Amino acid sequence: MTVQRLSPDEINALGAALPAWTVLPDRLRRQWRFRDFSEAFGFMSRVALAAEALDHHPEWSNVWNRVTIELTTHDCGGLSARDLALARRIDSLSPPSAGGPSGPAPDPAGSSGPSAHPKAPAQTTGPWPATPGRG
């Protein structure tokens, strides 16, 4: 079965249909911020089950309390109705306190890595602080 890429007009309409998502020419992107890692991971687990049910899987990342999801359909090289369906399902799983139109704003600094964790030491070399006694 061939997956149809959305037309430019359909892509332009996504902004109104999915106001919490950033619409790019070939993908949708959204970021959430949770109270802690456990809450973020729980959300990711719920999204994983929804993605399996829809047989459409996100590109995503998690750094402590932040989750970033990008949706695109590789089979058609851009956005398809599958991305819209998964984005709507993800929105239904999103707690208002974690971001989006009624939640807190995403991190304006866009920080990533271990230093994004409030208890992490400042980074000096490499992505992780040195661990004493380990080589």
C-alpha positions as CSV (number, residue, x, y, z in Angstrom):
1,M,0.0,0.0,0.0
2,T,1.4,3.4,-1.1
3,V,1.3,6.2,1.4
4,Q,0.3,9.5,-0.1
5,R,2.3,12.6,0.8
6,L,0.2,15.6,1.9
7,S,-0.3,18.4,-0.6
8,P,1.2,21.8,0.1
9,D,-2.3,23.1,0.9
10,E,-2.9,20.2,3.4
11,I,0.5,20.9,5.0
12,N,-0.4,24.6,5.4
13,A,-3.7,23.6,7.1
14,L,-1.8,21.5,9.7
15,G,-1.0,24.6,11.7
16,A,-4.7,25.2,12.5
17,A,-5.3,21.5,13.1
18,L,-2.3,21.0,15.4
19,P,-1.6,24.3,17.1
20,A,0.9,22.9,19.6
21,W,3.1,21.5,16.9
22,T,5.7,23.2,14.7
23,V,4.9,22.4,11.1
24,L,7.9,22.1,8.9
25,P,7.8,21.2,5.1
26,D,8.6,17.5,5.8
27,R,7.8,16.9,9.5
28,L,6.0,17.9,12.6
29,R,7.8,18.8,15.8
30,R,6.7,19.3,19.4
31,Q,8.5,19.5,22.8
32,W,7.2,18.8,26.3
33,R,8.6,19.5,29.7
34,F,7.6,17.3,32.6
35,R,8.1,17.5,36.4
36,D,10.8,14.8,36.2
37,F,12.3,11.9,34.3
38,S,9.7,9.4,35.5
39,E,6.8,11.5,34.2
40,A,8.6,12.1,30.9
41,F,9.3,8.4,30.5
42,G,5.8,7.4,31.4
43,F,4.5,9.7,28.7
44,M,7.0,8.1,26.2
45,S,5.7,4.7,27.1
46,R,2.1,5.7,26.4
47,V,3.2,7.3,23.1
48,A,5.0,4.1,22.2
49,L,1.9,2.0,22.7
50,A,-0.2,4.4,20.6
51,A,2.5,4.4,17.9
52,E,2.5,0.6,17.8
53,A,-1.3,0.6,17.5
54,L,-1.1,3.0,14.5
55,D,1.9,1.2,13.1
56,H,3.6,4.6,12.7
57,H,6.7,5.4,14.9
58,P,8.1,8.8,15.9
59,E,11.6,10.1,15.9
60,W,12.1,11.3,19.4
61,S,14.6,12.2,22.1
62,N,14.5,12.5,25.9
63,V,16.8,14.5,28.2
64,W,15.7,14.2,31.8
65,N,12.3,15.9,31.9
66,R,12.1,17.0,28.3
67,V,10.7,15.0,25.4
68,T,11.0,16.1,21.8
69,I,9.0,14.3,19.1
70,E,9.3,14.6,15.3
71,L,6.8,13.0,13.0
72,T,7.5,12.3,9.3
73,T,6.6,9.5,6.9
74,H,9.7,8.0,5.4
75,D,7.7,5.9,2.9
76,C,6.6,9.1,1.1
77,G,9.5,11.3,2.0
78,G,7.4,13.9,4.0
79,L,4.2,14.4,5.8
80,S,1.2,12.1,5.4
81,A,-2.2,11.5,7.0
82,R,-0.4,9.0,9.3
83,D,1.6,11.9,10.9
84,L,-1.6,13.8,11.5
85,A,-3.3,10.8,13.1
86,L,-0.3,10.1,15.4
87,A,0.1,13.8,16.3
88,R,-3.6,13.9,17.3
89,R,-3.2,10.7,19.4
90,I,-0.1,12.1,21.1
91,D,-2.0,15.3,21.9
92,S,-4.7,13.3,23.6
93,L,-2.0,11.7,25.8
94,S,-0.3,15.0,26.7
95,P,-0.9,16.3,30.2
96,P,-1.6,20.1,30.1
97,S,1.1,20.7,32.6
98,A,3.8,19.4,30.2
99,G,3.6,22.0,27.5
100,G,1.5,23.0,24.5
101,P,-0.9,25.9,24.3
102,S,-2.1,25.6,27.9
103,G,1.1,24.4,29.6
104,P,4.5,26.0,30.4
105,A,6.6,27.2,27.5
106,P,9.4,25.1,26.2
107,D,12.9,25.9,27.4
108,P,13.9,29.1,25.4
109,A,17.6,28.2,25.8
110,G,17.0,24.9,24.2
111,S,19.6,23.4,26.5
112,S,20.3,19.7,26.1
113,G,22.6,17.1,27.6
114,P,23.3,16.4,31.3
115,S,23.5,20.1,32.2
116,A,19.8,20.4,31.6
117,H,19.2,18.4,34.8
118,P,18.9,20.8,37.7
119,K,21.2,18.7,39.9
120,A,23.8,18.0,37.2
121,P,27.3,19.5,37.6
122,A,28.6,21.9,35.1
123,Q,30.0,20.4,32.0
124,T,33.7,20.7,31.5
125,T,34.7,18.0,29.0
126,G,32.6,15.5,27.1
127,P,28.9,15.0,27.5
128,W,29.1,13.4,31.0
129,P,31.0,14.4,34.1
130,A,33.9,12.3,35.2
131,T,33.2,9.6,37.7
132,P,35.9,9.2,40.4
133,G,37.5,5.8,40.5
134,R,36.4,4.8,37.0
135,G,38.6,4.7,34.1
